[in-house]
Amino acid sequence: MLIRNHDTNDKVLVIAEIGNAHEGGYLTALMMICAAAQAGADAVKFQRFIPELYDSRPERIEKLKRWCFDDGDWEYLAKYAHICGVAFICTPFDLESAEKLAPIVDAFKISSGDCGWGDFVDKILSYKIPTIVSTGGQTESELGEWVGDYDGENLAFLHCISGYPVPDGDALLHDIREWCEATVGNGEVGYSDHTEGITAPIAAVALGARIIEKHFTINSKGVDAAVSLEPSEFAEMVHQIRRVEKMLGDGEKRIMPCEEPVLFHMHRSIRAKGNLPEGHEIKMSDLTWTRPADGLPPGEEDRIVGVRTKWAIRKNATITEGDVE
């Protein structure tokens, strides 16, 4: 999946989920983009909404109004993200916000709560912009309706549990592997993490996730702080994810360069179990197999068993075809 200039086939996409952690502070939002980029994020993600189209509770609407930016602010947030070298992703929570975002985002995010809102999903996908879908609060049968219904080239599914925070026993990370198998050729698979710490995202990469989304903060008492990482923690998570990526390899079992110096010392050779006189007919009972690999390897016994020695062979010496008639 290609998001801006990042191909998830080449490298795991790590998203810093800023969401509303800026709490309406525009300079804070800019600072968070910069901090996320410096911490190694590949993308930042925000949320945009019209409060009255998002929630029906008056007290909630008034709070959400304080977190809104105007069109020009959003345009510069996207531009500033690119200046900092990261992709700009946003979750719209209504159709009007989606329309405003379409010209400026590198990817849309559909929240877990809107995953089953068919008209909204269809509208988002109609923009033909890379789209990431969180799957929290959805059953396996509900999610199964997605697979095969949409073009997977620009679509990613993130395993997600919608708890804040998610207890370790509720994370269900094994589902990532099952999603990878279910969506082969029909969408990328990733993980949106709400557990505490950095362990789950790292494990998710080992299980096949190609997109990692983790909440990011520069205020330990701010919105979603319980499931958020501060810059130093986020940087450590990215570092460990990149290590895991290197460790995963390409699925082909082969001899690696670091193994070559030790192969001679770790493999065995066929040797004489005891002293063998000249003209002795070699039997299997005459053989032993010990390190290093300076003679015939195990499995080549038929090349020397049943023939006679040309000369005396001392105990623990290798026996080769040159030693027999």
C-alpha positions as CSV (number, residue, x, y, z in Angstrom):
1,M,0.0,0.0,0.0
2,L,1.4,3.4,-1.0
3,I,0.7,6.4,1.3
4,R,2.5,9.5,-0.1
5,N,6.0,8.1,-0.7
6,H,5.8,5.3,1.8
7,D,5.3,1.7,0.5
8,T,4.2,-0.7,3.2
9,N,5.6,-3.5,1.2
10,D,9.1,-2.1,1.8
11,K,8.7,-0.7,5.3
12,V,6.2,-0.8,8.1
13,L,4.3,2.5,8.3
14,V,4.4,3.9,11.8
15,I,1.6,6.5,12.5
16,A,1.7,8.9,15.4
17,E,-2.0,9.2,16.4
18,I,-2.3,12.8,17.6
19,G,-6.1,12.8,17.3
20,N,-7.3,15.6,19.6
21,A,-4.4,15.5,22.0
22,H,-3.7,19.1,20.9
23,E,-7.0,20.1,22.7
24,G,-7.5,22.9,20.3
25,G,-4.0,24.4,20.6
26,Y,-2.9,25.1,17.1
27,L,0.7,25.7,18.0
28,T,0.6,22.6,20.1
29,A,-0.6,20.6,17.0
30,L,2.4,22.0,15.0
31,M,4.8,21.1,17.8
32,M,3.4,17.6,18.0
33,I,3.9,17.1,14.2
34,C,7.5,18.1,14.6
35,A,8.0,16.0,17.7
36,A,6.5,12.9,16.0
37,A,8.7,13.3,13.0
38,Q,11.8,13.6,15.2
39,A,10.7,10.5,17.1
40,G,10.7,8.5,13.8
41,A,7.0,8.5,12.8
42,D,6.3,8.0,9.1
43,A,2.9,9.8,9.4
44,V,0.8,11.8,11.8
45,K,-3.0,11.4,12.1
46,F,-5.6,13.9,13.3
47,Q,-9.4,13.9,13.7
48,R,-11.7,16.4,12.1
49,F,-15.4,16.9,12.8
50,I,-18.3,19.3,12.9
51,P,-19.4,18.9,16.5
52,E,-23.1,19.0,15.8
53,L,-22.7,16.2,13.2
54,Y,-20.5,14.2,15.6
55,D,-22.3,14.1,18.9
56,S,-25.8,14.9,20.2
57,R,-25.0,15.7,23.8
58,P,-24.8,19.5,24.4
59,E,-22.0,19.4,26.9
60,R,-19.9,17.2,24.6
61,I,-20.6,19.5,21.6
62,E,-19.4,22.6,23.6
63,K,-16.1,20.7,24.5
64,L,-15.6,19.6,20.9
65,K,-16.0,23.1,19.6
66,R,-12.9,24.1,21.5
67,W,-10.9,21.5,19.6
68,C,-11.8,22.6,16.0
69,F,-9.5,24.3,13.5
70,D,-10.6,26.3,10.4
71,D,-10.0,25.3,6.8
72,G,-6.8,27.3,6.5
73,D,-5.4,25.7,9.7
74,W,-6.0,22.3,8.4
75,E,-4.3,23.0,5.1
76,Y,-1.2,24.3,6.8
77,L,-1.1,21.3,9.2
78,A,-1.0,19.1,6.1
79,K,1.7,21.3,4.5
80,Y,3.7,21.4,7.7
81,A,3.6,17.6,8.1
82,H,5.2,17.4,4.6
83,I,7.8,19.9,5.5
84,C,8.7,17.7,8.5
85,G,8.9,14.7,6.2
86,V,5.8,12.8,7.3
87,A,2.5,11.9,5.7
88,F,-0.7,13.6,6.8
89,I,-3.6,11.3,7.7
90,C,-6.9,12.4,9.1
91,T,-10.1,10.8,10.4
92,P,-13.2,12.6,9.3
93,F,-16.3,12.1,11.5
94,D,-18.8,13.5,9.1
95,L,-19.3,13.8,5.3
96,E,-18.6,17.5,5.2
97,S,-15.3,17.1,7.0
98,A,-14.4,14.3,4.6
99,E,-15.0,16.6,1.6
100,K,-12.8,19.3,3.1
101,L,-10.0,16.9,3.8
102,A,-10.0,15.0,0.5
103,P,-7.7,17.5,-1.3
104,I,-5.1,17.7,1.5
105,V,-4.8,14.2,3.1
106,D,-2.4,11.5,2.0
107,A,-4.8,8.9,3.5
108,F,-8.2,8.8,5.2
109,K,-8.8,6.9,8.4
110,I,-12.2,5.4,9.2
111,S,-12.7,5.0,12.9
112,S,-13.9,1.8,14.5
113,G,-17.2,3.4,15.4
114,D,-17.9,4.3,11.8
115,C,-16.8,1.0,10.2
116,G,-20.3,-0.2,9.8
117,W,-21.8,3.1,8.5
118,G,-22.1,2.0,4.9
119,D,-23.0,5.3,3.2
120,F,-20.1,7.0,4.9
121,V,-17.7,4.3,4.1
122,D,-18.8,4.3,0.4
123,K,-18.4,8.1,0.3
124,I,-14.8,7.9,1.7
125,L,-13.8,5.2,-0.7
126,S,-15.3,7.1,-3.6
127,Y,-12.4,9.6,-3.3
128,K,-10.0,6.9,-4.4
129,I,-7.6,8.0,-1.6
130,P,-5.7,5.4,0.4
131,T,-8.0,4.5,3.3
132,I,-7.2,2.9,6.7
133,V,-10.0,1.2,8.6
134,S,-9.9,0.5,12.3
135,T,-11.9,-2.6,13.3
136,G,-12.5,-2.2,17.1
137,G,-15.9,-3.3,18.4
138,Q,-16.6,-5.4,15.3
139,T,-17.2,-9.1,15.2
140,E,-15.5,-11.5,12.8
141,S,-18.7,-11.9,10.7
142,E,-19.2,-8.1,10.4
143,L,-15.6,-7.6,9.3
144,G,-15.9,-10.5,6.9
145,E,-18.4,-8.4,4.8
146,W,-15.5,-6.0,4.0
147,V,-13.2,-8.6,2.5
148,G,-13.9,-8.9,-1.2
149,D,-16.4,-6.0,-1.3
150,Y,-13.8,-3.3,-2.0
151,D,-10.7,-2.8,-4.0
152,G,-7.8,-3.8,-1.7
153,E,-5.1,-1.8,-3.5
154,N,-5.8,1.4,-1.5
155,L,-7.3,-0.2,1.6
156,A,-5.9,-1.3,5.0
157,F,-7.5,-3.0,7.9
158,L,-6.1,-2.3,11.4
159,H,-6.8,-4.9,14.1
160,C,-8.0,-2.8,17.0
161,I,-9.6,-3.3,20.5
162,S,-11.6,-0.2,21.5
163,G,-10.6,0.0,25.1
164,Y,-8.7,2.9,26.8
165,P,-6.5,1.3,27.9
166,V,-6.8,-2.3,26.7
167,P,-5.7,-5.0,29.3
168,D,-3.0,-7.3,28.0
169,G,-5.4,-10.3,28.0
170,D,-7.9,-8.5,25.7
171,A,-5.4,-7.5,23.0
172,L,-6.0,-10.6,20.8
173,L,-2.9,-10.0,18.8
174,H,-3.2,-13.4,17.1
175,D,-6.1,-11.9,15.1
176,I,-3.5,-10.0,13.1
177,R,-2.1,-13.2,11.6
178,E,-5.6,-14.4,10.8
179,W,-6.4,-11.0,9.1
180,C,-3.2,-11.4,7.0
181,E,-4.5,-14.7,5.8
182,A,-8.0,-13.5,5.2
183,T,-7.2,-10.4,3.2
184,V,-4.4,-11.7,1.0
185,G,-4.5,-9.6,-2.1
186,N,-7.4,-7.6,-0.8
187,G,-6.0,-5.0,1.6
188,E,-3.1,-4.3,3.9
189,V,-3.2,-5.4,7.5
190,G,-2.0,-3.4,10.5
191,Y,-2.6,-2.7,14.2
192,S,-4.1,0.3,16.1
193,D,-2.8,0.0,19.6
194,H,-4.6,1.0,22.8
195,T,-2.5,-1.0,25.3
196,E,0.0,0.6,27.6
197,G,3.7,0.7,26.6
198,I,5.4,-0.4,23.4
199,T,5.3,-4.2,23.6
200,A,2.1,-4.8,21.6
201,P,3.1,-2.8,18.5
202,I,6.4,-4.6,18.3
203,A,4.7,-8.0,18.7
204,A,2.2,-6.9,16.0
205,V,4.9,-6.3,13.5
206,A,6.3,-9.8,14.2
207,L,2.8,-11.2,13.5
208,G,2.6,-9.5,10.1
209,A,1.3,-6.0,10.7
210,R,2.5,-3.5,8.1
211,I,0.9,-0.4,9.6
212,I,1.2,0.5,13.3
213,E,-0.8,3.3,14.8
214,K,0.0,4.5,18.3
215,H,-1.3,7.4,20.3
216,F,1.2,10.2,20.7
217,T,1.4,13.0,23.2
218,I,3.6,15.8,24.6
219,N,1.4,16.2,27.6
220,S,1.3,13.2,30.0
221,K,-2.1,14.5,31.5
222,G,-3.8,15.3,28.2
223,V,-6.4,13.5,26.1
224,D,-5.8,9.7,25.7
225,A,-2.7,10.0,27.9
226,A,-3.3,6.5,29.3
227,V,-2.6,4.9,26.0
228,S,-0.2,7.5,24.5
229,L,3.5,7.6,24.2
230,E,5.7,10.6,24.8
231,P,8.4,11.4,22.2
232,S,11.2,9.4,23.8
233,E,9.0,6.3,24.3
234,F,7.7,6.6,20.7
235,A,11.2,6.8,19.4
236,E,12.1,3.6,21.3
237,M,9.1,1.9,19.9
238,V,10.1,2.9,16.3
239,H,13.7,1.7,17.0
240,Q,12.4,-1.7,18.2
241,I,10.0,-2.0,15.2
242,R,12.8,-1.4,12.8
243,R,14.9,-4.0,14.5
244,V,12.1,-6.5,14.3
245,E,11.6,-5.7,10.6
246,K,15.3,-6.6,10.0
247,M,15.0,-9.8,12.0
248,L,11.9,-11.0,10.1
249,G,13.8,-11.5,6.8
250,D,12.1,-12.6,3.6
251,G,10.8,-16.1,4.6
252,E,13.6,-18.0,2.8
253,K,15.8,-20.3,5.0
254,R,19.4,-20.1,3.9
255,I,22.9,-19.8,5.3
256,M,23.5,-16.2,6.4
257,P,26.9,-14.5,6.3
258,C,27.1,-14.5,10.1
259,E,26.9,-18.3,10.1
260,E,29.7,-19.0,7.7
261,P,32.6,-18.6,10.2
262,V,31.1,-21.2,12.5
263,L,29.8,-23.8,10.1
264,F,33.2,-25.6,10.1
265,H,33.2,-25.9,13.9
266,M,29.5,-26.8,14.4
267,H,29.2,-29.6,11.8
268,R,30.5,-33.1,12.2
269,S,32.7,-35.5,10.2
270,I,32.9,-39.3,9.9
271,R,35.8,-40.6,12.0
272,A,37.4,-43.8,13.2
273,K,35.9,-44.9,16.5
274,G,39.1,-46.7,17.3
275,N,42.4,-47.6,15.7
276,L,41.9,-49.4,12.4
277,P,44.7,-51.6,10.9
278,E,45.7,-51.6,7.3
279,G,43.5,-53.8,5.2
280,H,40.6,-53.6,7.7
281,E,37.1,-53.9,6.2
282,I,35.2,-50.9,7.6
283,K,31.9,-51.5,9.4
284,M,29.4,-49.0,10.8
285,S,30.5,-50.0,14.2
286,D,33.9,-48.7,13.4
287,L,32.6,-45.2,12.9
288,T,31.9,-42.1,15.1
289,W,30.7,-38.6,14.2
290,T,32.4,-35.6,15.8
291,R,33.3,-32.0,15.1
292,P,34.8,-30.2,13.2
293,A,33.7,-30.6,9.6
294,D,37.0,-31.5,8.1
295,G,36.0,-34.9,6.5
296,L,33.1,-36.7,5.0
297,P,29.8,-35.4,6.5
298,P,27.2,-37.7,8.2
299,G,25.1,-39.4,5.6
300,E,28.1,-40.3,3.4
301,E,28.9,-43.5,5.2
302,D,28.2,-45.8,2.2
303,R,31.2,-44.3,0.5
304,I,33.6,-46.1,3.0
305,V,31.6,-48.9,4.7
306,G,32.3,-52.4,3.2
307,V,35.7,-51.5,1.8
308,R,39.2,-52.0,3.2
309,T,41.6,-49.4,4.5
310,K,44.7,-48.7,2.4
311,W,46.7,-48.0,5.6
312,A,46.3,-47.9,9.3
313,I,44.0,-45.2,10.6
314,R,44.3,-43.9,14.1
315,K,41.4,-43.3,16.5
316,N,39.4,-40.1,15.9
317,A,41.0,-39.5,12.5
318,T,38.7,-38.7,9.5
319,I,38.1,-41.4,7.0
320,T,37.8,-40.4,3.3
321,E,37.6,-42.2,0.0
322,G,41.3,-41.7,-0.3
323,D,41.8,-43.9,2.8
324,V,40.1,-47.0,1.3
325,E,40.7,-49.4,-1.6
